[in-house]
Amino acid sequence: MRGWKHIDNFGESLKIYGKGELRRLVDDEGKVVIEYRMEN
């Protein structure tokens, strides 16, 4: 997850990471659950 920074928590087991416009939800095991792009 180099270059990604922790932004927020989603519920109890998911963390949100961001890099530029990209966002990732990652579970407790470090697996990427969903990745999406923020649009202006």
CHARMM internal coordinates of N, CA and C (Angstrom, degrees):
IC EDIT
DIST 1 N 1 CA 1.4592
DIST 1 CA 1 C 1.5323
ANGL 1 N 1 CA 1 C 110.02
DIST 1 C 2 N 1.3005
ANGL 1 CA 1 C 2 N 116.64
DIHE 1 N 1 CA 1 C 2 N 32.53
DIST 2 N 2 CA 1.4588
ANGL 1 C 2 N 2 CA 120.37
DIHE 1 CA 1 C 2 N 2 CA -178.88
DIST 2 CA 2 C 1.5294
ANGL 2 N 2 CA 2 C 110.64
DIHE 1 C 2 N 2 CA 2 C -61.85
DIST 2 C 3 N 1.3214
ANGL 2 CA 2 C 3 N 116.27
DIHE 2 N 2 CA 2 C 3 N 132.33
DIST 3 N 3 CA 1.4547
ANGL 2 C 3 N 3 CA 120.75
DIHE 2 CA 2 C 3 N 3 CA 179.40
DIST 3 CA 3 C 1.5169
ANGL 3 N 3 CA 3 C 113.48
DIHE 2 C 3 N 3 CA 3 C 89.08
DIST 3 C 4 N 1.3320
ANGL 3 CA 3 C 4 N 116.23
DIHE 3 N 3 CA 3 C 4 N -9.99
DIST 4 N 4 CA 1.4661
ANGL 3 C 4 N 4 CA 119.83
DIHE 3 CA 3 C 4 N 4 CA 179.37
DIST 4 CA 4 C 1.5115
ANGL 4 N 4 CA 4 C 108.78
DIHE 3 C 4 N 4 CA 4 C -91.90
DIST 4 C 5 N 1.3385
ANGL 4 CA 4 C 5 N 117.04
DIHE 4 N 4 CA 4 C 5 N 142.24
DIST 5 N 5 CA 1.4505
ANGL 4 C 5 N 5 CA 118.45
DIHE 4 CA 4 C 5 N 5 CA 176.04
DIST 5 CA 5 C 1.5251
ANGL 5 N 5 CA 5 C 110.50
DIHE 4 C 5 N 5 CA 5 C -121.79
DIST 5 C 6 N 1.3298
ANGL 5 CA 5 C 6 N 114.15
DIHE 5 N 5 CA 5 C 6 N 144.08
DIST 6 N 6 CA 1.4664
ANGL 5 C 6 N 6 CA 120.56
DIHE 5 CA 5 C 6 N 6 CA -178.21
DIST 6 CA 6 C 1.5247
ANGL 6 N 6 CA 6 C 108.64
DIHE 5 C 6 N 6 CA 6 C -71.97
DIST 6 C 7 N 1.3183
ANGL 6 CA 6 C 7 N 116.83
DIHE 6 N 6 CA 6 C 7 N 124.40
DIST 7 N 7 CA 1.4615
ANGL 6 C 7 N 7 CA 122.47
DIHE 6 CA 6 C 7 N 7 CA -176.89
DIST 7 CA 7 C 1.5216
ANGL 7 N 7 CA 7 C 111.53
DIHE 6 C 7 N 7 CA 7 C -103.42
DIST 7 C 8 N 1.3226
ANGL 7 CA 7 C 8 N 117.06
DIHE 7 N 7 CA 7 C 8 N -44.80
DIST 8 N 8 CA 1.4599
ANGL 7 C 8 N 8 CA 119.59
DIHE 7 CA 7 C 8 N 8 CA -169.73
DIST 8 CA 8 C 1.5231
ANGL 8 N 8 CA 8 C 108.90
DIHE 7 C 8 N 8 CA 8 C -162.52
DIST 8 C 9 N 1.3292
ANGL 8 CA 8 C 9 N 115.64
DIHE 8 N 8 CA 8 C 9 N 171.56
DIST 9 N 9 CA 1.4603
ANGL 8 C 9 N 9 CA 121.30
DIHE 8 CA 8 C 9 N 9 CA 172.01
DIST 9 CA 9 C 1.5182
ANGL 9 N 9 CA 9 C 108.11
DIHE 8 C 9 N 9 CA 9 C -110.48
DIST 9 C 10 N 1.3263
ANGL 9 CA 9 C 10 N 115.36
DIHE 9 N 9 CA 9 C 10 N 145.07
DIST 10 N 10 CA 1.4595
ANGL 9 C 10 N 10 CA 121.03
DIHE 9 CA 9 C 10 N 10 CA 178.77
DIST 10 CA 10 C 1.5150
ANGL 10 N 10 CA 10 C 106.77
DIHE 9 C 10 N 10 CA 10 C -120.69
DIST 10 C 11 N 1.3329
ANGL 10 CA 10 C 11 N 117.20
DIHE 10 N 10 CA 10 C 11 N 104.25
DIST 11 N 11 CA 1.4566
ANGL 10 C 11 N 11 CA 119.98
DIHE 10 CA 10 C 11 N 11 CA -174.84
DIST 11 CA 11 C 1.5190
ANGL 11 N 11 CA 11 C 109.98
DIHE 10 C 11 N 11 CA 11 C 70.25
DIST 11 C 12 N 1.3246
ANGL 11 CA 11 C 12 N 116.25
DIHE 11 N 11 CA 11 C 12 N -152.38
DIST 12 N 12 CA 1.4612
ANGL 11 C 12 N 12 CA 119.91
DIHE 11 CA 11 C 12 N 12 CA -175.24
DIST 12 CA 12 C 1.5162
ANGL 12 N 12 CA 12 C 113.48
DIHE 11 C 12 N 12 CA 12 C -95.49
DIST 12 C 13 N 1.3410
ANGL 12 CA 12 C 13 N 117.31
DIHE 12 N 12 CA 12 C 13 N -24.56
DIST 13 N 13 CA 1.4619
ANGL 12 C 13 N 13 CA 117.39
DIHE 12 CA 12 C 13 N 13 CA -171.02
DIST 13 CA 13 C 1.5235
ANGL 13 N 13 CA 13 C 113.98
DIHE 12 C 13 N 13 CA 13 C -118.57
DIST 13 C 14 N 1.3385
ANGL 13 CA 13 C 14 N 117.75
DIHE 13 N 13 CA 13 C 14 N -3.65
DIST 14 N 14 CA 1.4586
ANGL 13 C 14 N 14 CA 119.12
DIHE 13 CA 13 C 14 N 14 CA -178.53
DIST 14 CA 14 C 1.5152
ANGL 14 N 14 CA 14 C 110.36
DIHE 13 C 14 N 14 CA 14 C -112.44
DIST 14 C 15 N 1.3199
ANGL 14 CA 14 C 15 N 114.66
DIHE 14 N 14 CA 14 C 15 N 141.60
DIST 15 N 15 CA 1.4575
ANGL 14 C 15 N 15 CA 120.57
DIHE 14 CA 14 C 15 N 15 CA 174.74
DIST 15 CA 15 C 1.5237
ANGL 15 N 15 CA 15 C 108.75
DIHE 14 C 15 N 15 CA 15 C -117.25
DIST 15 C 16 N 1.3237
ANGL 15 CA 15 C 16 N 116.04
DIHE 15 N 15 CA 15 C 16 N 146.11
DIST 16 N 16 CA 1.4652
ANGL 15 C 16 N 16 CA 120.60
DIHE 15 CA 15 C 16 N 16 CA 178.90
DIST 16 CA 16 C 1.5261
ANGL 16 N 16 CA 16 C 108.34
DIHE 15 C 16 N 16 CA 16 C -104.63
DIST 16 C 17 N 1.3333
ANGL 16 CA 16 C 17 N 114.66
DIHE 16 N 16 CA 16 C 17 N 127.13
DIST 17 N 17 CA 1.4554
ANGL 16 C 17 N 17 CA 120.96
DIHE 16 CA 16 C 17 N 17 CA 175.83
DIST 17 CA 17 C 1.5143
ANGL 17 N 17 CA 17 C 108.51
DIHE 16 C 17 N 17 CA 17 C -116.46
DIST 17 C 18 N 1.3333
ANGL 17 CA 17 C 18 N 116.15
DIHE 17 N 17 CA 17 C 18 N 150.49
DIST 18 N 18 CA 1.4497
ANGL 17 C 18 N 18 CA 119.64
DIHE 17 CA 17 C 18 N 18 CA 179.21
DIST 18 CA 18 C 1.5086
ANGL 18 N 18 CA 18 C 111.69
DIHE 17 C 18 N 18 CA 18 C -133.72
DIST 18 C 19 N 1.3347
ANGL 18 CA 18 C 19 N 114.31
DIHE 18 N 18 CA 18 C 19 N 149.94
DIST 19 N 19 CA 1.4639
ANGL 18 C 19 N 19 CA 121.15
DIHE 18 CA 18 C 19 N 19 CA 174.05
DIST 19 CA 19 C 1.5175
ANGL 19 N 19 CA 19 C 105.92
DIHE 18 C 19 N 19 CA 19 C -148.36
DIST 19 C 20 N 1.3312
ANGL 19 CA 19 C 20 N 116.41
DIHE 19 N 19 CA 19 C 20 N 104.95
DIST 20 N 20 CA 1.4642
ANGL 19 C 20 N 20 CA 119.44
DIHE 19 CA 19 C 20 N 20 CA -175.29
DIST 20 CA 20 C 1.5212
ANGL 20 N 20 CA 20 C 109.36
DIHE 19 C 20 N 20 CA 20 C 64.29
DIST 20 C 21 N 1.3239
ANGL 20 CA 20 C 21 N 116.37
DIHE 20 N 20 CA 20 C 21 N -125.49
DIST 21 N 21 CA 1.4678
ANGL 20 C 21 N 21 CA 120.64
DIHE 20 CA 20 C 21 N 21 CA -179.65
DIST 21 CA 21 C 1.5213
ANGL 21 N 21 CA 21 C 112.70
DIHE 20 C 21 N 21 CA 21 C -87.22
DIST 21 C 22 N 1.3374
ANGL 21 CA 21 C 22 N 117.55
DIHE 21 N 21 CA 21 C 22 N -9.15
DIST 22 N 22 CA 1.4606
ANGL 21 C 22 N 22 CA 120.71
DIHE 21 CA 21 C 22 N 22 CA -176.23
DIST 22 CA 22 C 1.5193
ANGL 22 N 22 CA 22 C 111.70
DIHE 21 C 22 N 22 CA 22 C -85.05
DIST 22 C 23 N 1.3096
ANGL 22 CA 22 C 23 N 115.70
DIHE 22 N 22 CA 22 C 23 N 144.38
DIST 23 N 23 CA 1.4635
ANGL 22 C 23 N 23 CA 122.13
DIHE 22 CA 22 C 23 N 23 CA 174.57
DIST 23 CA 23 C 1.5249
ANGL 23 N 23 CA 23 C 107.79
DIHE 22 C 23 N 23 CA 23 C -128.21
DIST 23 C 24 N 1.3405
ANGL 23 CA 23 C 24 N 115.10
DIHE 23 N 23 CA 23 C 24 N 144.77
DIST 24 N 24 CA 1.4607
ANGL 23 C 24 N 24 CA 120.43
DIHE 23 CA 23 C 24 N 24 CA 176.47
DIST 24 CA 24 C 1.5099
ANGL 24 N 24 CA 24 C 109.70
DIHE 23 C 24 N 24 CA 24 C -131.65
DIST 24 C 25 N 1.3206
ANGL 24 CA 24 C 25 N 116.07
DIHE 24 N 24 CA 24 C 25 N 135.80
DIST 25 N 25 CA 1.4617
ANGL 24 C 25 N 25 CA 121.05
DIHE 24 CA 24 C 25 N 25 CA 168.56
DIST 25 CA 25 C 1.5217
ANGL 25 N 25 CA 25 C 106.82
DIHE 24 C 25 N 25 CA 25 C -98.82
DIST 25 C 26 N 1.3256
ANGL 25 CA 25 C 26 N 116.33
DIHE 25 N 25 CA 25 C 26 N 126.30
DIST 26 N 26 CA 1.4613
ANGL 25 C 26 N 26 CA 121.93
DIHE 25 CA 25 C 26 N 26 CA -175.26
DIST 26 CA 26 C 1.5228
ANGL 26 N 26 CA 26 C 108.55
DIHE 25 C 26 N 26 CA 26 C -124.02
DIST 26 C 27 N 1.3421
ANGL 26 CA 26 C 27 N 116.44
DIHE 26 N 26 CA 26 C 27 N 133.44
DIST 27 N 27 CA 1.4679
ANGL 26 C 27 N 27 CA 119.64
DIHE 26 CA 26 C 27 N 27 CA -179.13
DIST 27 CA 27 C 1.5295
ANGL 27 N 27 CA 27 C 111.41
DIHE 26 C 27 N 27 CA 27 C -84.66
DIST 27 C 28 N 1.3290
ANGL 27 CA 27 C 28 N 115.07
DIHE 27 N 27 CA 27 C 28 N -178.24
DIST 28 N 28 CA 1.4654
ANGL 27 C 28 N 28 CA 121.11
DIHE 27 CA 27 C 28 N 28 CA -176.21
DIST 28 CA 28 C 1.5170
ANGL 28 N 28 CA 28 C 112.97
DIHE 27 C 28 N 28 CA 28 C -60.01
DIST 28 C 29 N 1.3236
ANGL 28 CA 28 C 29 N 117.10
DIHE 28 N 28 CA 28 C 29 N -27.19
DIST 29 N 29 CA 1.4650
ANGL 28 C 29 N 29 CA 120.47
DIHE 28 CA 28 C 29 N 29 CA -177.93
DIST 29 CA 29 C 1.5280
ANGL 29 N 29 CA 29 C 111.50
DIHE 28 C 29 N 29 CA 29 C -88.75
DIST 29 C 30 N 1.3333
ANGL 29 CA 29 C 30 N 117.04
DIHE 29 N 29 CA 29 C 30 N 2.31
DIST 30 N 30 CA 1.4526
ANGL 29 C 30 N 30 CA 120.36
DIHE 29 CA 29 C 30 N 30 CA 178.52
DIST 30 CA 30 C 1.5155
ANGL 30 N 30 CA 30 C 113.52
DIHE 29 C 30 N 30 CA 30 C 84.78
DIST 30 C 31 N 1.3351
ANGL 30 CA 30 C 31 N 116.56
DIHE 30 N 30 CA 30 C 31 N 10.23
DIST 31 N 31 CA 1.4628
ANGL 30 C 31 N 31 CA 119.71
DIHE 30 CA 30 C 31 N 31 CA 179.25
DIST 31 CA 31 C 1.5239
ANGL 31 N 31 CA 31 C 109.70
DIHE 30 C 31 N 31 CA 31 C -86.21
DIST 31 C 32 N 1.3170
ANGL 31 CA 31 C 32 N 115.81
DIHE 31 N 31 CA 31 C 32 N 138.49
DIST 32 N 32 CA 1.4612
ANGL 31 C 32 N 32 CA 120.42
DIHE 31 CA 31 C 32 N 32 CA 178.18
DIST 32 CA 32 C 1.5197
ANGL 32 N 32 CA 32 C 108.83
DIHE 31 C 32 N 32 CA 32 C -75.79
DIST 32 C 33 N 1.3272
ANGL 32 CA 32 C 33 N 116.76
DIHE 32 N 32 CA 32 C 33 N 119.84
DIST 33 N 33 CA 1.4517
ANGL 32 C 33 N 33 CA 122.00
DIHE 32 CA 32 C 33 N 33 CA -178.78
DIST 33 CA 33 C 1.5254
ANGL 33 N 33 CA 33 C 110.13
DIHE 32 C 33 N 33 CA 33 C -85.98
DIST 33 C 34 N 1.3275
ANGL 33 CA 33 C 34 N 116.14
DIHE 33 N 33 CA 33 C 34 N -45.11
DIST 34 N 34 CA 1.4592
ANGL 33 C 34 N 34 CA 120.58
DIHE 33 CA 33 C 34 N 34 CA 179.86
DIST 34 CA 34 C 1.5306
ANGL 34 N 34 CA 34 C 108.31
DIHE 33 C 34 N 34 CA 34 C -151.70
DIST 34 C 35 N 1.3143
ANGL 34 CA 34 C 35 N 115.06
DIHE 34 N 34 CA 34 C 35 N 146.44
DIST 35 N 35 CA 1.4603
ANGL 34 C 35 N 35 CA 120.42
DIHE 34 CA 34 C 35 N 35 CA 175.68
DIST 35 CA 35 C 1.5186
ANGL 35 N 35 CA 35 C 107.82
DIHE 34 C 35 N 35 CA 35 C -129.86
DIST 35 C 36 N 1.3059
ANGL 35 CA 35 C 36 N 116.20
DIHE 35 N 35 CA 35 C 36 N 133.35
DIST 36 N 36 CA 1.4623
ANGL 35 C 36 N 36 CA 119.67
DIHE 35 CA 35 C 36 N 36 CA -178.50
DIST 36 CA 36 C 1.5213
ANGL 36 N 36 CA 36 C 110.24
DIHE 35 C 36 N 36 CA 36 C -144.77
DIST 36 C 37 N 1.3086
ANGL 36 CA 36 C 37 N 115.54
DIHE 36 N 36 CA 36 C 37 N 163.49
DIST 37 N 37 CA 1.4500
ANGL 36 C 37 N 37 CA 122.38
DIHE 36 CA 36 C 37 N 37 CA -178.00
DIST 37 CA 37 C 1.5236
ANGL 37 N 37 CA 37 C 109.83
DIHE 36 C 37 N 37 CA 37 C -110.37
DIST 37 C 38 N 1.3386
ANGL 37 CA 37 C 38 N 115.27
DIHE 37 N 37 CA 37 C 38 N 131.26
DIST 38 N 38 CA 1.4611
ANGL 37 C 38 N 38 CA 120.31
DIHE 37 CA 37 C 38 N 38 CA 175.75
DIST 38 CA 38 C 1.5270
ANGL 38 N 38 CA 38 C 108.16
DIHE 37 C 38 N 38 CA 38 C -81.15
DIST 38 C 39 N 1.3264
ANGL 38 CA 38 C 39 N 116.01
DIHE 38 N 38 CA 38 C 39 N 133.62
DIST 39 N 39 CA 1.4654
ANGL 38 C 39 N 39 CA 119.66
DIHE 38 CA 38 C 39 N 39 CA 177.85
DIST 39 CA 39 C 1.5180
ANGL 39 N 39 CA 39 C 109.26
DIHE 38 C 39 N 39 CA 39 C -115.17
DIST 39 C 40 N 1.3011
ANGL 39 CA 39 C 40 N 115.99
DIHE 39 N 39 CA 39 C 40 N 147.54
DIST 40 N 40 CA 1.4729
ANGL 39 C 40 N 40 CA 120.20
DIHE 39 CA 39 C 40 N 40 CA -178.59
DIST 40 CA 40 C 1.5097
ANGL 40 N 40 CA 40 C 111.22
DIHE 39 C 40 N 40 CA 40 C -76.41
END
COOR INIT
IC SEED 1 N 1 CA 1 C
IC BUILD
